[in-house]
Structures are given as structure tokens and as C-alpha cells.
Amino acid sequence: SKSKVGKNNPRSTCVVLLNTGEVFDCISEAAKKYNVKKSNISACCLKKVKCAGKHPDTGEKLVWLYYSDYMNDKLEV
């Protein structure tokens, strides 16, 4: 059986790019679009690092958050 990849994987985690408000179904999708290592995006979501990658157009440092955390933060405001 083939392993499910990306949004077909039930364990894939939605992430949000705070700079743009973009929501990705999975980290690998975000990593591919912005050419950032998946592990770096995870580390950013886990607050181990402040940012991961740079925006291709603006050059600003990218800040990532797990979608669930993003929604929790929104609810608390």
C-alpha cells in the first residue's frame, strides 16, 4: 500500500503563513511553494525558531503557525 502524502494523509497538519494569511493543507505543500525545509516550518510552528524561510518577492522572514494554534489564538482575542 502506498503511503498517503500531503492533504490525503490523515495525519497531515494544516499550517498558516502569518505574513500572507495563506492556509496550507500540509507542511509539504507550504515547503514546496516557498522552498523552505519542512523541518524548519515545523520548528517555527513549535516556536523553536522565530521564522523559517524568506518571501520570494518581499524578502521578509516567514512566520508559520499550526492552523489549530492559529484558530485558538483567534478565538482567544
DAUR-V531011 format. One record per run of one state. SS is the DSSP state (@ for helix, = for strand, . for the rest). FROM is the first residue (numbers start at 1). LEN is the number of residues. If there is no record, write none. Layout:
# DAUR-V531011
ss->[SS,SS]
from->[FROM,FROM]
len->[LEN,LEN]
This chain:
# DAUR-V531011
ss->[.,@,.,=,.,=,.,@,.,@,.,=,.,=,.,=,@,.]
from->[1,6,9,15,18,22,25,27,35,38,46,54,55,61,62,64,67,77]
len->[5,3,6,3,4,3,2,8,3,8,8,1,6,1,2,3,10,1]
